[in-house]
Every structure is written in structure tokens, then in C-alpha cells.
Amino acid sequence: MPATIPLTVTNNSGRSGAVYVYDLGTLLATGQQGWADAGGAFHAWPAGGNPPTPAPDASIAGPGPGQSVTIRIPKFSGRVYFSYGQKLVFKLTTGGLVQPAVQNPSDPNRNILFNWSEYTLNDSGLWINSTQVDMFSAPYAVGVQSPSGTQTTGHLKSGGFNAVLNDLRGQAGGWAGLIQTAPDGSVLRALSPGHGIETGALSNSVLDDYINRVWQKYTSSTLTVTPFADQPDTKYFGRVSGNVMNFTNSSGAVVTSFQKPDADSVFGCYKLLDAPNDQVRGPISRTLCAGFNRSTLLVNPNQPDTSAANFYQDAVTNQYARAIHAQMGDGRAYAFAFDDVGNHESLVHDGSPSSASLILDPLS
């Protein structure tokens, strides 16, 4: 694997004005945080401060309308950001880079139209995704090219951007409040529902009806979780007792327990649904998280349910994830953290990538 590979950014957005591109991440060889310039050279971040200090300008001039720009990306675990019209504001704390957090109304990037892709490039190849885990904003697709062909994911259907927004506007219960607009009234993004709870747009009780029904069902029946597709004999059995769902293994020993989650835990797949990087609790939690977000836990006592036809069918569900998946050209998205359960995520991977692509799509 070469030290860098080319990434071609193509601007099909139909927007006039400047585009800025950033390649920020952790250099896998050393663990240092920093940025890469257009040639793929790594630059470590300088020490930050408290309060945070401005980061060096890591922007790369992006493509004009209908144009492409090719940069080189190094062996990073990181993000490729792009912004329209304005450079993004990055700052450094003593702990490293402060990523934009537009759910915070005082974030300096709140009124900038931008988005990012996440990628890992290492000796085993390239993984690059389109993500909506934090927000649904300026549409884009990603691709990887190799001797075996080209893979692409992330394109919305024609009209898909506005269709997602209109879907949210049509949902009762605060979902329209996820949409953030610029001072001129133009739409910037829809926040993910977890961030919507942070801002007060959504109530943390928005999923209570569904969660209560799940807890009630498994008070008197068993939820069977088979977390590893390649290990069909590894099964865990969930029953609710005293408002706690206890999971036992095939020997009957309790291996982990979950308190009844709230919407924030479900949307973020954390807190009461924390998923440590282990071989028991994490995989069970991932499965529960996917089942709650997709509202498959009542209709199928065997999880994960990986059939997209069964997803988001309950009236109480992750409406944000449902709307996004419905408008993706290939049905795939990263609309919540564990959307990869059953391989429904918008990710492409190749072990021998010759190049990668980032295609900026229209906001329509």
C-alpha cells in the first residue's frame, strides 16, 4: 500500500462560490493528531490552550462548480470536511482538535453549510463512508476505485434532500425542530435526533411508548440475540424482571443487564445502551440499539433483524433515520451509530484502492 492515495473531489452541487476541503485526523503510524495538505504531507497540530486557541489554517481550495480537484490522503483515521462559501473554524484545546458541534447555537460553524466523510486508510485498504450520525446536511457520495472496479455509496435519490426535510416537517412531536436554517432562511441541515434532544427540539420521552411496549413484551417472553453473523451458535437470551432486561448465555448465567433506556440512549447508542468494545455487552447493545432505532423488537423476537423491509414500520420510531434511508439511492446510510448492524451503512471498502472520490451533490 503506498503512503498516500489520490482523492478526487467533484463539485456537482450546482452552487456558486468557493468550496474548502480539509483532511484532518490521526496519523496511524504515530498516533499524532493533525492535518494533511493537498499533497498528502502530514502536519501535527501545535499545542492547544484553555480557552481553545485557533488551529492553523488547514483548508485546501476545493473545486469550482462542475469542476474536480484531486488531493492525496495519507494513512489516517480521520475526516474529510468540505464547506461552502466560508472556511470552517477549528480550534485546539490541551486535549487536541475541537470538532464542529452545530447543536451548540454558539458554535462558530453554526451558520456555515458544511459536511464531512469519515475514512480509514491503512495497510489493509480504504474504508470511507457518508455519515448522517450527527447531522443530515450538504449531500455527497463517496467512492473507491481499484483494479476490481468502482464502488460508490451516499447518493440521494433525485429530490432526496428536500424530501427528507419535508418528511421531518410532516412528523408530529418535534421532528421539524431538527432543521436548522441560516440567517437568510436557507436550510443548513437537520440535526440527528440525539442532538435534537440536546437542543430541546425533541423530548427525551419521544420513544417512551415504544420502549415501554418492548419492556412489557419481554417481561413474559424471551428476546434472542445472535450478535455475530459468523457465530450462529453464540446466542443470548433477554428477559425483563424488575424493569431490568437481563441477558443470559446458553448455560443460564447472566452475562449483562440493561436498565430501561430513554430516547437519548437509543438515538446515541450510549448511556443506558453503552456498547463497550468487548465480546458480550457491546455486541448485545449494538443489536438492541439497532432494533430500537429501526423499531423491529416487537415484531421479531430474534435479533438482529437485518431485513430492511421490516425497519421503521412502527408509528414510534427514529423518524430521522427512516426518512434518510428512504431517500438514499441504494437505501444505505449511517443514520445512527450502529446502522452497520446487518450491513445497512453507507460505507465502501477495498483492500487495494487505487484512488477514492468525494462527489458533492445538489441541495435539492
Buried (B, 14 or more C-beta within 10 A) or exposed (E): BEEBBBBBBBBBBEBEEBBBBBBBBBBBEEEBBBBBBBEBEBEEBEEBEEEBBEBEEBBBEBBBEEEBBBBBBBBBBBBBBBBBBBBBBBBBBEEBBBBBEBBEEEBBBBBBBBBBBBBBBEEEBBBBBBBBBBBBBBBBBBBBBBEEEEBBBBBBBEEBBBBBBEBBEEBEEBBBBBBBEBEEEEBBBBBBBBBBBBBEBBEBEBBBEBBEBBBEBBEEEEBBBBBEEEEEEBBBBBBBEEEEBBBBBEEEEEBBEBEBBBBBBBBBBBEBBBBEEEEBBBBBBBBBBBBBBBBBBBEBBEBBBBEEEEBBEBEBBBBBBBBBBBBBBBBBBBBBBBBBBBEBBBBBBBEEBBBBBBBBBBBE
